Structure formats: structure tokens, C-alpha cells
Amino acid sequence: MKYQCPKCKTNTRFYQLSDTRIKCSRCRIRISPNKGRLRIDYGIARKVISEFVLEHSTEIILSRVKISKNKLLKFLTLLRIVMTTAIPKAFEGIVEVDETYLGGKWINKRKHVKLRQKSKRGRGTSKQPVFGILCRSGQVWAELIEGVEAEDLQPRIEKQVKKGSTICSDTWRGYTGIAAKGYVHRLVNHGKHEYSDRKGNHINGLEGFWGYLKRKMAAKGGIRKSRLHLYLGEYVWRYNHKLLSLKEQENMLNKLIFKHIWSEN
């Protein structure tokens, strides 16, 4: 692997030192090129992926695979990062869009979270908004967002959905004006308990994904907000590949992770 000096930026010639470090031939800075790099045996990684596909807990994986807990947690994090890069291509045809919130019930919130919310004059919500797009072919795309207004939702629709597609949504104001941007817009009014217009226009597929996602998140017993995007990426990937056999899912993850670890060495 070619290294670039962090100080010179352009130089790639180094001297090998006896303490495993390398020294830049131009500015003489000494660096550790492998610092922070995850080193894991390929066979061990395959075993971990096999257990991960089965959704086994960290403790179960540790009991079945010879690996340290610290290295396992790092590898699982890297695996989830890789899964978030497997983004579906731009959708077209009939597409469903919707937003939801992720987070536990108020009664289960930690004390400091409740106090912080009450100091803002009201309970409000500390939940994380999520925006999703589902193509009728079964593929889904989802992303954590800051807000649920038009400026938050519509740029993501324009980026992920091809012009001319039919977009099905509820009557939330964040979708107002989407027809003027080159889409056919169909609405279902959940406020009037309308979940389909009997012409194939609905967002039931995406509602089904939200249910799946929340059940999986709840089973984790609590996820730090800083890591929420990783688990979202994981379950989007699992949902998009649910029709594959476990062996096919393993092989796909092996190929993805191989590019990020062994192909760089």
C-alpha cells in the first residue's frame, strides 16, 4: 500500500525503521502507518460475518469465535459502515416516501434527558427524525435528518428519485409542491383513516419497513444516538437483501468487507 506523508502531502518515499515505524525521506517525520488499522485474520472475519448474518449477539459471537471483544466490536462497526455504503441506485416508477421518529418511550427515558426536555418548557420530543423512500420493487433507502420540513425532505427526493416517477405520500406539508419539480404526486389522507385510494396509491410498504426497523431497534435494548446511523444502515441493508439466502448474504458481505480491509494491504 502506498502511504502519503501527512506533513508533505505529496511525498510517498519512506525509510523503514527498526521499531516498525517509517520516516519520510523529505521532511524526516516519523509515522506509524498501521496505527488505528484493524488487523483481523480472513478466516476469523468470515466466521464473524456468518454469526452476524444470523443476528447473534456480541456475547454469542465471542463464545463461538476466537477473537477479543475489542477487536470484535471494531470489526462489527466497520461492517455496519460498509453496509451503509451499499446504497440503492436512484429509484423510478411508483415510489413511496414517508418520515418517522426513532427513540424510546418517554417513560423509559433517562433522568437527565427528561430534565433537559422539561427545561425547554414542555416535553416535546427528543426522538430522531428519519426519512425513507421505498420503490415498489422492494428496495428501500433511509437517512437520519435534522427536520421534516420541505427543505429537509424534497432535496433528498430529487437526489434519490428520477424525474417523472409517481410519488405516493401522506398529506404532510413537507411534500407540498413536489409535483412542480417533475413528479406525479399521489396523496393518502391518514387523518381521515385513508390508507389507500384503491388505485394502487399508498405508503403501506414503507409503513411496513418502519415497523420492521422499530422492532429490530427495540430488540437492541437501547442504541446511542451517535451510532444510530450505523444500525439504520444495517437494517436497510438487511431489508433490501431479505430475499437472499443466508449464504448469499454472507458472500455479499465478505466481498464488501474485503474491499475495505485486505485489498488495501
HELIX and SHEET records of a PDB file:
HELIX    1   1 TYR A   42  VAL A   53  1                                  12    
HELIX    2   2 THR A   58  ARG A   64  1                                   7    
HELIX    3   3 LYS A   69  THR A   85  1                                  17    
HELIX    4   4 TRP A  106  ASN A  108  5                                   3    
HELIX    5   5 LYS A  111  LYS A  118  1                                   8    
HELIX    6   6 ALA A  150  GLN A  160  1                                  11    
HELIX    7   7 ARG A  173  TYR A  175  5                                   3    
HELIX    8   8 ILE A  178  LYS A  181  5                                   4    
HELIX    9   9 HIS A  190  LYS A  192  5                                   3    
HELIX   10  10 ASN A  204  ALA A  219  1                                  16    
HELIX   11  11 LYS A  225  ARG A  227  5                                   3    
HELIX   12  12 LEU A  228  ASN A  240  1                                  13    
HELIX   13  13 LEU A  246  HIS A  260  1                                  15    
HELIX   14  14 TRP A  262  GLU A  264  5                                   3    
SHEET    1   A 3 PHE A  14  GLN A  16  0                                        
SHEET    2   A 3 ILE A  22  CYS A  24 -1                                        
SHEET    3   A 3 ARG A  30  ILE A  31 -1                                        
SHEET    1   B 5 VAL A 140  LEU A 144  0                                        
SHEET    2   B 5 GLN A 128  CYS A 135 -1                                        
SHEET    3   B 5 ILE A  94  LEU A 102 -1                                        
SHEET    4   B 5 THR A 166  SER A 169  1                                        
SHEET    5   B 5 VAL A 184  LEU A 187  1                                        
END                                                                             
